[in-house]
Amino acid sequence: MDSNGSRFTLSRYATEEELWRAIVEVIPSTLKESIDRKKSKLIEPYPGSKEYILNDKNNKNIAVANISEIREKEVDWCIYIET
């Protein structure tokens, strides 16, 4: 983890549930209770890309997890915290 966010790696075939669990596991503890899964969403801004928009209960964007690198069997993700 760095000062602006967190990084993690998942299988290229990970489910949305596995992605969510990885995000919750690595996100700073100060934000864990703020995240509202029902208000958050997984999007594909363009083909081959994915972003998980993390919102709080007021639908305010608090972080974004996006793909930073795709390899044959794994995908690296990075979480950027809104400041």
Backbone as XML, in Angstrom:
<?xml version="1.0"?>
<chain id="A" units="angstrom">
  <residue number="1" name="MET">
    <atom name="N" x="0.852" y="-1.185" z="0.000"/>
    <atom name="CA" x="0.000" y="0.000" z="0.000"/>
    <atom name="C" x="0.890" y="1.238" z="0.000"/>
  </residue>
  <residue number="2" name="ASP">
    <atom name="N" x="0.486" y="2.268" z="-0.756"/>
    <atom name="CA" x="1.207" y="3.519" z="-0.731"/>
    <atom name="C" x="0.294" y="4.595" z="-0.157"/>
  </residue>
  <residue number="3" name="SER">
    <atom name="N" x="0.763" y="5.832" z="-0.133"/>
    <atom name="CA" x="-0.014" y="6.884" z="0.523"/>
    <atom name="C" x="-1.285" y="7.254" z="-0.235"/>
  </residue>
  <residue number="4" name="ASN">
    <atom name="N" x="-1.363" y="6.910" z="-1.516"/>
    <atom name="CA" x="-2.535" y="7.270" z="-2.306"/>
    <atom name="C" x="-3.507" y="6.119" z="-2.518"/>
  </residue>
  <residue number="5" name="GLY">
    <atom name="N" x="-3.164" y="4.929" z="-2.099"/>
    <atom name="CA" x="-4.073" y="3.821" z="-2.322"/>
    <atom name="C" x="-3.421" y="2.491" z="-2.080"/>
  </residue>
  <residue number="6" name="SER">
    <atom name="N" x="-4.011" y="1.465" z="-2.652"/>
    <atom name="CA" x="-3.584" y="0.094" z="-2.429"/>
    <atom name="C" x="-3.513" y="-0.637" z="-3.755"/>
  </residue>
  <residue number="7" name="ARG">
    <atom name="N" x="-2.710" y="-1.691" z="-3.772"/>
    <atom name="CA" x="-2.584" y="-2.529" z="-4.961"/>
    <atom name="C" x="-2.811" y="-3.977" z="-4.557"/>
  </residue>
  <residue number="8" name="PHE">
    <atom name="N" x="-3.391" y="-4.750" z="-5.488"/>
    <atom name="CA" x="-3.565" y="-6.175" z="-5.243"/>
    <atom name="C" x="-3.661" y="-6.894" z="-6.573"/>
  </residue>
  <residue number="9" name="THR">
    <atom name="N" x="-3.480" y="-8.212" z="-6.536"/>
    <atom name="CA" x="-3.517" y="-9.044" z="-7.732"/>
    <atom name="C" x="-4.561" y="-10.136" z="-7.552"/>
  </residue>
  <residue number="10" name="LEU">
    <atom name="N" x="-5.339" y="-10.376" z="-8.608"/>
    <atom name="CA" x="-6.349" y="-11.426" z="-8.609"/>
    <atom name="C" x="-6.192" y="-12.267" z="-9.866"/>
  </residue>
  <residue number="11" name="SER">
    <atom name="N" x="-6.797" y="-13.428" z="-9.838"/>
    <atom name="CA" x="-6.876" y="-14.257" z="-11.035"/>
    <atom name="C" x="-7.619" y="-13.479" z="-12.121"/>
  </residue>
  <residue number="12" name="ARG">
    <atom name="N" x="-7.223" y="-13.696" z="-13.327"/>
    <atom name="CA" x="-7.894" y="-13.045" z="-14.451"/>
    <atom name="C" x="-9.376" y="-13.438" z="-14.513"/>
  </residue>
  <residue number="13" name="TYR">
    <atom name="N" x="-9.716" y="-14.555" z="-13.923"/>
    <atom name="CA" x="-11.087" y="-15.061" z="-13.958"/>
    <atom name="C" x="-11.828" y="-14.865" z="-12.630"/>
  </residue>
  <residue number="14" name="ALA">
    <atom name="N" x="-11.352" y="-13.966" z="-11.793"/>
    <atom name="CA" x="-11.990" y="-13.704" z="-10.504"/>
    <atom name="C" x="-13.410" y="-13.180" z="-10.711"/>
  </residue>
  <residue number="15" name="THR">
    <atom name="N" x="-14.281" y="-13.548" z="-9.791"/>
    <atom name="CA" x="-15.667" y="-13.083" z="-9.850"/>
    <atom name="C" x="-15.776" y="-11.676" z="-9.257"/>
  </residue>
  <residue number="16" name="GLU">
    <atom name="N" x="-16.918" y="-11.060" z="-9.455"/>
    <atom name="CA" x="-17.152" y="-9.742" z="-8.861"/>
    <atom name="C" x="-17.095" y="-9.828" z="-7.334"/>
  </residue>
  <residue number="17" name="GLU">
    <atom name="N" x="-17.576" y="-10.929" z="-6.776"/>
    <atom name="CA" x="-17.517" y="-11.130" z="-5.316"/>
    <atom name="C" x="-16.064" y="-11.206" z="-4.833"/>
  </residue>
  <residue number="18" name="GLU">
    <atom name="N" x="-15.228" y="-11.923" z="-5.555"/>
    <atom name="CA" x="-13.807" y="-12.024" z="-5.184"/>
    <atom name="C" x="-13.129" y="-10.663" z="-5.291"/>
  </residue>
  <residue number="19" name="LEU">
    <atom name="N" x="-13.486" y="-9.900" z="-6.304"/>
    <atom name="CA" x="-12.941" y="-8.552" z="-6.450"/>
    <atom name="C" x="-13.362" y="-7.683" z="-5.274"/>
  </residue>
  <residue number="20" name="TRP">
    <atom name="N" x="-14.640" y="-7.735" z="-4.913"/>
    <atom name="CA" x="-15.138" y="-6.938" z="-3.788"/>
    <atom name="C" x="-14.383" y="-7.287" z="-2.499"/>
  </residue>
  <residue number="21" name="ARG">
    <atom name="N" x="-14.231" y="-8.579" z="-2.235"/>
    <atom name="CA" x="-13.524" y="-9.011" z="-1.016"/>
    <atom name="C" x="-12.085" y="-8.506" z="-0.998"/>
  </residue>
  <residue number="22" name="ALA">
    <atom name="N" x="-11.414" y="-8.550" z="-2.149"/>
    <atom name="CA" x="-10.023" y="-8.072" z="-2.225"/>
    <atom name="C" x="-9.959" y="-6.568" z="-1.952"/>
  </residue>
  <residue number="23" name="ILE">
    <atom name="N" x="-10.908" y="-5.826" z="-2.490"/>
    <atom name="CA" x="-10.947" y="-4.376" z="-2.258"/>
    <atom name="C" x="-11.108" y="-4.090" z="-0.769"/>
  </residue>
  <residue number="24" name="VAL">
    <atom name="N" x="-12.082" y="-4.742" z="-0.145"/>
    <atom name="CA" x="-12.348" y="-4.517" z="1.277"/>
    <atom name="C" x="-11.143" y="-4.922" z="2.130"/>
  </residue>
  <residue number="25" name="GLU">
    <atom name="N" x="-10.444" y="-5.959" z="1.712"/>
    <atom name="CA" x="-9.288" y="-6.427" z="2.465"/>
    <atom name="C" x="-8.136" y="-5.427" z="2.457"/>
  </residue>
  <residue number="26" name="VAL">
    <atom name="N" x="-7.923" y="-4.741" z="1.345"/>
    <atom name="CA" x="-6.747" y="-3.871" z="1.237"/>
    <atom name="C" x="-7.025" y="-2.385" z="1.422"/>
  </residue>
  <residue number="27" name="ILE">
    <atom name="N" x="-8.285" y="-1.990" z="1.364"/>
    <atom name="CA" x="-8.583" y="-0.561" z="1.515"/>
    <atom name="C" x="-8.286" y="-0.121" z="2.952"/>
  </residue>
  <residue number="28" name="PRO">
    <atom name="N" x="-7.837" y="1.108" z="3.146"/>
    <atom name="CA" x="-7.547" y="1.570" z="4.505"/>
    <atom name="C" x="-8.743" y="1.395" z="5.446"/>
  </residue>
  <residue number="29" name="SER">
    <atom name="N" x="-8.455" y="0.991" z="6.656"/>
    <atom name="CA" x="-9.520" y="0.699" z="7.622"/>
    <atom name="C" x="-10.411" y="1.910" z="7.896"/>
  </residue>
  <residue number="30" name="THR">
    <atom name="N" x="-9.890" y="3.101" z="7.743"/>
    <atom name="CA" x="-10.695" y="4.304" z="7.969"/>
    <atom name="C" x="-11.818" y="4.449" z="6.954"/>
  </residue>
  <residue number="31" name="LEU">
    <atom name="N" x="-11.693" y="3.774" z="5.808"/>
    <atom name="CA" x="-12.724" y="3.864" z="4.765"/>
    <atom name="C" x="-13.658" y="2.663" z="4.729"/>
  </residue>
  <residue number="32" name="LYS">
    <atom name="N" x="-13.264" y="1.566" z="5.344"/>
    <atom name="CA" x="-14.052" y="0.328" z="5.248"/>
    <atom name="C" x="-15.497" y="0.511" z="5.675"/>
  </residue>
  <residue number="33" name="GLU">
    <atom name="N" x="-15.723" y="1.231" z="6.745"/>
    <atom name="CA" x="-17.084" y="1.395" z="7.243"/>
    <atom name="C" x="-17.882" y="2.401" z="6.430"/>
  </residue>
  <residue number="34" name="SER">
    <atom name="N" x="-17.204" y="3.218" z="5.633"/>
    <atom name="CA" x="-17.883" y="4.224" z="4.814"/>
    <atom name="C" x="-18.437" y="3.655" z="3.523"/>
  </residue>
  <residue number="35" name="ILE">
    <atom name="N" x="-17.846" y="2.590" z="3.021"/>
    <atom name="CA" x="-18.234" y="2.038" z="1.733"/>
    <atom name="C" x="-19.612" y="1.388" z="1.809"/>
  </residue>
  <residue number="36" name="ASP">
    <atom name="N" x="-20.449" y="1.722" z="0.841"/>
    <atom name="CA" x="-21.770" y="1.106" z="0.720"/>
    <atom name="C" x="-21.768" y="0.274" z="-0.559"/>
  </residue>
  <residue number="37" name="ARG">
    <atom name="N" x="-21.792" y="-1.021" z="-0.401"/>
    <atom name="CA" x="-21.710" y="-1.894" z="-1.571"/>
    <atom name="C" x="-22.874" y="-1.675" z="-2.531"/>
  </residue>
  <residue number="38" name="LYS">
    <atom name="N" x="-24.054" y="-1.408" z="-2.003"/>
    <atom name="CA" x="-25.220" y="-1.207" z="-2.865"/>
    <atom name="C" x="-25.100" y="0.058" z="-3.713"/>
  </residue>
  <residue number="39" name="LYS">
    <atom name="N" x="-24.362" y="1.039" z="-3.236"/>
    <atom name="CA" x="-24.169" y="2.291" z="-3.974"/>
    <atom name="C" x="-22.934" y="2.233" z="-4.871"/>
  </residue>
  <residue number="40" name="SER">
    <atom name="N" x="-22.083" y="1.255" z="-4.650"/>
    <atom name="CA" x="-20.862" y="1.093" z="-5.446"/>
    <atom name="C" x="-21.193" y="0.293" z="-6.696"/>
  </residue>
  <residue number="41" name="LYS">
    <atom name="N" x="-20.349" y="0.428" z="-7.738"/>
    <atom name="CA" x="-20.664" y="-0.280" z="-8.972"/>
    <atom name="C" x="-19.409" y="-0.622" z="-9.766"/>
  </residue>
  <residue number="42" name="LEU">
    <atom name="N" x="-19.494" y="-1.759" z="-10.439"/>
    <atom name="CA" x="-18.442" y="-2.216" z="-11.344"/>
    <atom name="C" x="-18.843" y="-1.783" z="-12.748"/>
  </residue>
  <residue number="43" name="ILE">
    <atom name="N" x="-17.950" y="-1.039" z="-13.416"/>
    <atom name="CA" x="-18.252" y="-0.556" z="-14.760"/>
    <atom name="C" x="-17.138" y="-0.948" z="-15.726"/>
  </residue>
  <residue number="44" name="GLU">
    <atom name="N" x="-17.454" y="-0.863" z="-17.004"/>
    <atom name="CA" x="-16.474" y="-1.091" z="-18.061"/>
    <atom name="C" x="-16.441" y="0.186" z="-18.904"/>
  </residue>
  <residue number="45" name="PRO">
    <atom name="N" x="-15.551" y="1.145" z="-18.546"/>
    <atom name="CA" x="-15.543" y="2.434" z="-19.241"/>
    <atom name="C" x="-15.204" y="2.330" z="-20.726"/>
  </residue>
  <residue number="46" name="TYR">
    <atom name="N" x="-14.456" y="1.300" z="-21.084"/>
    <atom name="CA" x="-14.183" y="0.991" z="-22.486"/>
    <atom name="C" x="-13.829" y="-0.489" z="-22.564"/>
  </residue>
  <residue number="47" name="PRO">
    <atom name="N" x="-13.963" y="-1.113" z="-23.736"/>
    <atom name="CA" x="-13.730" y="-2.566" z="-23.852"/>
    <atom name="C" x="-12.370" y="-2.999" z="-23.295"/>
  </residue>
  <residue number="48" name="GLY">
    <atom name="N" x="-12.410" y="-4.031" z="-22.445"/>
    <atom name="CA" x="-11.194" y="-4.573" z="-21.852"/>
    <atom name="C" x="-10.773" y="-3.903" z="-20.563"/>
  </residue>
  <residue number="49" name="SER">
    <atom name="N" x="-11.487" y="-2.877" z="-20.154"/>
    <atom name="CA" x="-11.154" y="-2.158" z="-18.927"/>
    <atom name="C" x="-12.276" y="-2.352" z="-17.909"/>
  </residue>
  <residue number="50" name="LYS">
    <atom name="N" x="-11.914" y="-2.323" z="-16.638"/>
    <atom name="CA" x="-12.920" y="-2.391" z="-15.576"/>
    <atom name="C" x="-12.534" y="-1.426" z="-14.475"/>
  </residue>
  <residue number="51" name="GLU">
    <atom name="N" x="-13.538" y="-0.842" z="-13.866"/>
    <atom name="CA" x="-13.362" y="0.026" z="-12.701"/>
    <atom name="C" x="-14.454" y="-0.300" z="-11.703"/>
  </residue>
  <residue number="52" name="TYR">
    <atom name="N" x="-14.082" y="-0.310" z="-10.435"/>
    <atom name="CA" x="-15.070" y="-0.465" z="-9.374"/>
    <atom name="C" x="-15.145" y="0.881" z="-8.676"/>
  </residue>
  <residue number="53" name="ILE">
    <atom name="N" x="-16.269" y="1.561" z="-8.826"/>
    <atom name="CA" x="-16.484" y="2.858" z="-8.201"/>
    <atom name="C" x="-17.016" y="2.601" z="-6.789"/>
  </residue>
  <residue number="54" name="LEU">
    <atom name="N" x="-16.296" y="3.062" z="-5.792"/>
    <atom name="CA" x="-16.673" y="2.841" z="-4.391"/>
    <atom name="C" x="-17.330" y="4.103" z="-3.846"/>
  </residue>
  <residue number="55" name="ASN">
    <atom name="N" x="-18.598" y="3.973" z="-3.491"/>
    <atom name="CA" x="-19.363" y="5.100" z="-2.982"/>
    <atom name="C" x="-19.797" y="4.864" z="-1.539"/>
  </residue>
  <residue number="56" name="ASP">
    <atom name="N" x="-20.083" y="5.975" z="-0.858"/>
    <atom name="CA" x="-20.608" y="5.864" z="0.495"/>
    <atom name="C" x="-22.129" y="5.855" z="0.443"/>
  </residue>
  <residue number="57" name="LYS">
    <atom name="N" x="-22.781" y="5.854" z="1.607"/>
    <atom name="CA" x="-24.246" y="5.753" z="1.652"/>
    <atom name="C" x="-24.944" y="6.953" z="1.022"/>
  </residue>
  <residue number="58" name="ASN">
    <atom name="N" x="-24.237" y="8.078" z="0.875"/>
    <atom name="CA" x="-24.790" y="9.269" z="0.233"/>
    <atom name="C" x="-24.469" y="9.308" z="-1.258"/>
  </residue>
  <residue number="59" name="ASN">
    <atom name="N" x="-23.945" y="8.199" z="-1.775"/>
    <atom name="CA" x="-23.565" y="8.048" z="-3.182"/>
    <atom name="C" x="-22.381" y="8.929" z="-3.555"/>
  </residue>
  <residue number="60" name="LYS">
    <atom name="N" x="-21.597" y="9.339" z="-2.567"/>
    <atom name="CA" x="-20.393" y="10.135" z="-2.819"/>
    <atom name="C" x="-19.241" y="9.184" z="-3.137"/>
  </residue>
  <residue number="61" name="ASN">
    <atom name="N" x="-18.506" y="9.488" z="-4.198"/>
    <atom name="CA" x="-17.364" y="8.678" z="-4.601"/>
    <atom name="C" x="-16.243" y="8.836" z="-3.574"/>
  </residue>
  <residue number="62" name="ILE">
    <atom name="N" x="-15.804" y="7.708" z="-2.977"/>
    <atom name="CA" x="-14.708" y="7.781" z="-2.007"/>
    <atom name="C" x="-13.441" y="7.101" z="-2.502"/>
  </residue>
  <residue number="63" name="ALA">
    <atom name="N" x="-13.578" y="6.237" z="-3.513"/>
    <atom name="CA" x="-12.408" y="5.571" z="-4.077"/>
    <atom name="C" x="-12.777" y="4.900" z="-5.397"/>
  </residue>
  <residue number="64" name="VAL">
    <atom name="N" x="-11.748" y="4.591" z="-6.180"/>
    <atom name="CA" x="-11.922" y="3.885" z="-7.445"/>
    <atom name="C" x="-10.866" y="2.797" z="-7.525"/>
  </residue>
  <residue number="65" name="ALA">
    <atom name="N" x="-11.293" y="1.579" z="-7.829"/>
    <atom name="CA" x="-10.353" y="0.480" z="-8.074"/>
    <atom name="C" x="-10.359" y="0.227" z="-9.573"/>
  </residue>
  <residue number="66" name="ASN">
    <atom name="N" x="-9.165" y="0.231" z="-10.182"/>
    <atom name="CA" x="-9.134" y="-0.059" z="-11.607"/>
    <atom name="C" x="-7.962" y="-0.964" z="-11.956"/>
  </residue>
  <residue number="67" name="ILE">
    <atom name="N" x="-8.069" y="-1.553" z="-13.130"/>
    <atom name="CA" x="-7.034" y="-2.468" z="-13.599"/>
    <atom name="C" x="-5.798" y="-1.663" z="-13.968"/>
  </residue>
  <residue number="68" name="SER">
    <atom name="N" x="-4.651" y="-2.086" z="-13.439"/>
    <atom name="CA" x="-3.407" y="-1.416" z="-13.809"/>
    <atom name="C" x="-2.580" y="-2.250" z="-14.780"/>
  </residue>
  <residue number="69" name="GLU">
    <atom name="N" x="-2.768" y="-3.590" z="-14.752"/>
    <atom name="CA" x="-2.051" y="-4.450" z="-15.691"/>
    <atom name="C" x="-2.771" y="-5.787" z="-15.818"/>
  </residue>
  <residue number="70" name="ILE">
    <atom name="N" x="-2.819" y="-6.294" z="-17.042"/>
    <atom name="CA" x="-3.409" y="-7.605" z="-17.304"/>
    <atom name="C" x="-2.312" y="-8.513" z="-17.839"/>
  </residue>
  <residue number="71" name="ARG">
    <atom name="N" x="-2.170" y="-9.666" z="-17.195"/>
    <atom name="CA" x="-1.221" y="-10.676" z="-17.655"/>
    <atom name="C" x="-2.003" y="-11.917" z="-18.070"/>
  </residue>
  <residue number="72" name="GLU">
    <atom name="N" x="-1.300" y="-12.952" z="-18.466"/>
    <atom name="CA" x="-1.957" y="-14.157" z="-18.966"/>
    <atom name="C" x="-2.962" y="-14.733" z="-17.980"/>
  </residue>
  <residue number="73" name="LYS">
    <atom name="N" x="-2.589" y="-14.828" z="-16.703"/>
    <atom name="CA" x="-3.466" y="-15.463" z="-15.716"/>
    <atom name="C" x="-3.864" y="-14.551" z="-14.566"/>
  </residue>
  <residue number="74" name="GLU">
    <atom name="N" x="-3.308" y="-13.357" z="-14.501"/>
    <atom name="CA" x="-3.563" y="-12.469" z="-13.366"/>
    <atom name="C" x="-3.860" y="-11.048" z="-13.828"/>
  </residue>
  <residue number="75" name="VAL">
    <atom name="N" x="-4.531" y="-10.325" z="-12.949"/>
    <atom name="CA" x="-4.829" y="-8.917" z="-13.178"/>
    <atom name="C" x="-4.381" y="-8.144" z="-11.945"/>
  </residue>
  <residue number="76" name="ASP">
    <atom name="N" x="-3.611" y="-7.084" z="-12.175"/>
    <atom name="CA" x="-3.220" y="-6.185" z="-11.087"/>
    <atom name="C" x="-4.228" y="-5.042" z="-11.019"/>
  </residue>
  <residue number="77" name="TRP">
    <atom name="N" x="-4.652" y="-4.764" z="-9.809"/>
    <atom name="CA" x="-5.600" y="-3.685" z="-9.539"/>
    <atom name="C" x="-4.958" y="-2.638" z="-8.661"/>
  </residue>
  <residue number="78" name="CYS">
    <atom name="N" x="-5.401" y="-1.408" z="-8.787"/>
    <atom name="CA" x="-4.943" y="-0.317" z="-7.933"/>
    <atom name="C" x="-6.173" y="0.446" z="-7.452"/>
  </residue>
  <residue number="79" name="ILE">
    <atom name="N" x="-6.170" y="0.818" z="-6.198"/>
    <atom name="CA" x="-7.267" y="1.594" z="-5.623"/>
    <atom name="C" x="-6.775" y="3.019" z="-5.397"/>
  </residue>
  <residue number="80" name="TYR">
    <atom name="N" x="-7.497" y="3.972" z="-5.941"/>
    <atom name="CA" x="-7.175" y="5.387" z="-5.751"/>
    <atom name="C" x="-8.210" y="5.992" z="-4.816"/>
  </residue>
  <residue number="81" name="ILE">
    <atom name="N" x="-7.742" y="6.585" z="-3.751"/>
    <atom name="CA" x="-8.597" y="7.181" z="-2.730"/>
    <atom name="C" x="-8.891" y="8.636" z="-3.099"/>
  </residue>
  <residue number="82" name="GLU">
    <atom name="N" x="-10.149" y="9.012" z="-3.059"/>
    <atom name="CA" x="-10.510" y="10.414" z="-3.288"/>
    <atom name="C" x="-10.086" y="11.232" z="-2.076"/>
  </residue>
  <residue number="83" name="THR">
    <atom name="N" x="-9.544" y="12.406" z="-2.334"/>
    <atom name="CA" x="-9.105" y="13.266" z="-1.221"/>
    <atom name="C" x="-9.909" y="14.539" z="-1.168"/>
  </residue>
</chain>
